[in-house]
Amino acid sequence: MANLTFTEAEQRELRDAARTEFPGNPALAYVFENLAAEGIDLDHCRDWDDIRVEQGLPERDEASDVA
């Protein structure tokens, strides 16, 4: 199982950044705080292309990609 976890210092930095950068968006701040606490299970991550197809979004336009 691949799992990305954060040290206590990294968790603190993520929480502080979430509160500082997203004061008007508590949902986004919650996501970052949850990532800090729980880490990321890399075995359950999905590719953006798979999510786009699943959601019925149009195919990516290569010309509009931002580098």
N, C-alpha and C positions, 0 to 999 in steps of 0.2 A: 504494500500500500504506500503510495506517495502522498505525503502530507507536508505542506509548507506551514511552519509555525514561526512565531516571532518571539524574540527575547523580551524580557520585561521592559527594557529600554525602548525597543522597537514598538511594543504595544502602547507604551505611554506616548511616543511620538505620533503614532497613528491616531490615537484618541484626541490628542491635542490638535492635530491637523484637521481632523473631522469637525471639531467644535469651532475652530478658527475659520476654516475655509468655507464651511457650509452652515452658517448660523441661521439662514433663512430656509434651509431645507433639512428638517429633522430626519426625514427618511434616508437621505443620502448619508448624513452623519451617522445614523444607526448602522447602515451597511458597513461603513469603515470601522466603527467601533466593534461590530460583530466579527469582522475579519480579524481585527486585532486580538480578540478574545479566543476565537475558535480556530483561526488559521484557515488554510485552504486545502481541501481534499482534491488533489490533482487527478485522482482516478475518476472523479465525477465531473470534471470540467468538460464543457462542450465547445466545439469550434464555432466561431461566429457564422461561418457559412452554413453549418447545420442548423443553427438557431434561425437564421434568416429563412431557410427553406421551410422549416417547421412552422414559422409564423406567417408564411405566405408573402414575404417581402420580395421586392424585385431583385434581380441579380445585381451585383455590384458593378458600377460603371468604372472601369479602370482609369478613365480620364479624370474622374472626380476624386480619386483617392488622394489623401493628404499624406505626404511623406513625413 
